[in-house]
Amino acid sequence: MKIDSFKTEDTYQVGYTMGRNAKKGELYCLNGDLGVGKTVFTQGFAKGLGVQDIVNSPTFTIVQEYLDGRLPFYHFDVYRIADIDEMDEIGYEDYFYGEGVCLVEWAELITELLPADRTMIHIRKDTQKGFDYREITVRNNQDMRG
């Protein structure tokens, strides 16, 4: 599915809607270049889950936990991961296969660790359609198998 986002608020709303519909045990993989709106999307996603805390990118901590929403929310940013073993050290499997919802920014960097059951989200700019335009592509696990 492709979604057009013409302003920051659109990207936030797409995240919000996905967060409202998220279920326990789901994993969302968020990819896109620097500055495309991954954090804005994630803030909307968290709000859709009912998270009240301020959500920022956990770049230097790899994972940030938010427990005040309707489900535990685990926000990963693996951009600065130097070695895939770092994911083992933080116990990623407890998060990926737990009772909460995970959103992983820069998920393409840890593809070998991702379960088959996941939703892939890619955000990209297209300046020909406007400075703030973003194309958001969403594929779930059924799309990837077929």
C-alpha positions as CSV (number, residue, x, y, z in Angstrom):
1,M,0.0,0.0,0.0
2,K,1.3,3.5,-0.9
3,I,0.2,6.6,1.0
4,D,0.9,10.1,0.0
5,S,2.0,12.5,2.7
6,F,2.0,16.2,1.7
7,K,3.0,17.6,5.1
8,T,4.4,16.6,8.4
9,E,1.0,16.3,9.9
10,D,0.0,13.7,7.3
11,T,3.0,11.5,8.2
12,Y,2.2,11.9,11.9
13,Q,-1.4,10.8,11.2
14,V,-0.4,7.7,9.2
15,G,1.7,6.7,12.2
16,Y,-1.1,7.5,14.6
17,T,-3.6,5.4,12.7
18,M,-1.2,2.4,12.6
19,G,-0.5,2.8,16.3
20,R,-4.2,2.8,17.1
21,N,-4.6,-0.5,15.1
22,A,-1.4,-2.2,16.5
23,K,-1.7,-5.4,18.4
24,K,0.5,-7.0,21.0
25,G,3.4,-9.0,19.5
26,E,3.6,-7.0,16.3
27,L,6.8,-5.7,14.8
28,Y,7.0,-2.7,12.6
29,C,10.2,-2.0,10.6
30,L,10.7,1.7,9.6
31,N,13.2,2.5,6.9
32,G,14.1,5.7,5.0
33,D,16.9,8.2,4.6
34,L,17.9,10.7,7.2
35,G,15.4,13.5,7.5
36,V,12.4,11.8,5.8
37,G,10.2,11.8,8.9
38,K,10.8,8.5,10.7
39,T,10.7,10.2,14.1
40,V,7.5,12.1,13.2
41,F,5.9,8.9,12.1
42,T,7.0,7.2,15.3
43,Q,5.7,10.0,17.5
44,G,2.3,9.6,15.8
45,F,2.5,5.8,16.2
46,A,3.2,6.1,19.9
47,K,0.4,8.6,20.4
48,G,-1.9,6.1,18.6
49,L,-0.9,3.5,21.2
50,G,-1.8,6.0,24.0
51,V,1.8,6.9,25.0
52,Q,1.9,10.2,26.8
53,D,5.7,10.5,27.2
54,I,7.7,12.5,24.7
55,V,9.0,10.2,22.0
56,N,12.4,11.0,20.5
57,S,14.8,8.8,18.5
58,P,16.8,6.5,20.9
59,T,19.9,6.7,18.7
60,F,22.4,6.4,21.6
61,T,20.5,3.8,23.6
62,I,19.3,1.5,20.8
63,V,15.9,0.9,22.5
64,Q,13.5,3.1,24.5
65,E,10.7,1.6,26.4
66,Y,7.3,3.3,26.8
67,L,5.0,1.6,29.3
68,D,2.2,4.2,29.7
69,G,0.1,3.3,26.6
70,R,-2.5,0.6,26.0
71,L,0.4,-1.8,25.2
72,P,4.1,-1.6,26.0
73,F,5.9,0.2,23.2
74,Y,9.5,-0.5,22.3
75,H,11.2,2.0,20.0
76,F,14.5,0.8,18.5
77,D,16.9,2.9,16.5
78,V,19.7,0.6,15.2
79,Y,21.4,3.2,13.0
80,R,24.5,3.3,15.1
81,I,24.8,-0.4,15.8
82,A,28.4,-1.4,15.1
83,D,27.9,-5.2,15.4
84,I,24.8,-7.3,15.2
85,D,25.9,-8.9,18.5
86,E,24.8,-5.7,20.2
87,M,21.2,-6.7,19.6
88,D,21.8,-10.0,21.5
89,E,23.4,-8.0,24.4
90,I,20.2,-5.9,24.8
91,G,18.0,-9.0,24.6
92,Y,16.2,-8.0,21.4
93,E,14.3,-11.4,21.3
94,D,12.5,-10.5,24.6
95,Y,11.2,-7.4,22.8
96,F,10.5,-8.8,19.3
97,Y,8.7,-11.8,20.7
98,G,7.1,-10.3,23.8
99,E,3.8,-8.9,24.7
100,G,4.4,-5.3,23.5
101,V,4.7,-3.6,20.1
102,C,8.1,-3.0,18.5
103,L,9.0,-0.3,16.0
104,V,12.5,-0.6,14.6
105,E,14.1,2.4,12.8
106,W,16.8,1.4,10.2
107,A,15.6,-2.2,10.3
108,E,17.4,-3.0,7.0
109,L,20.6,-3.0,9.1
110,I,19.5,-6.0,11.1
111,T,17.5,-8.0,8.5
112,E,18.9,-11.3,9.6
113,L,17.3,-10.9,13.1
114,L,13.9,-9.9,11.9
115,P,11.0,-12.4,12.2
116,A,9.1,-13.2,9.1
117,D,5.9,-11.9,10.7
118,R,6.5,-8.1,10.4
119,T,5.2,-4.9,8.8
120,M,7.7,-3.0,6.6
121,I,7.3,0.7,6.3
122,H,9.5,2.8,3.9
123,I,9.3,6.6,3.8
124,R,10.9,8.5,0.9
125,K,11.1,12.0,-0.3
126,D,10.1,13.1,-3.8
127,T,10.9,16.7,-4.2
128,Q,9.3,16.9,-7.6
129,K,6.0,16.5,-5.7
130,G,6.9,19.2,-3.2
131,F,9.5,19.9,-0.4
132,D,7.3,18.3,2.3
133,Y,6.0,15.4,0.2
134,R,6.7,11.9,1.4
135,E,5.7,8.5,-0.1
136,I,5.0,6.0,2.6
137,T,5.0,2.4,1.5
138,V,3.5,-0.3,3.9
139,R,3.9,-4.0,3.3
140,N,2.9,-6.6,5.8
141,N,4.1,-10.2,6.0
142,Q,1.4,-11.5,3.7
143,D,2.6,-9.1,0.9
144,M,6.2,-10.3,1.3
145,R,5.2,-14.0,1.0
146,G,3.2,-13.6,-2.2
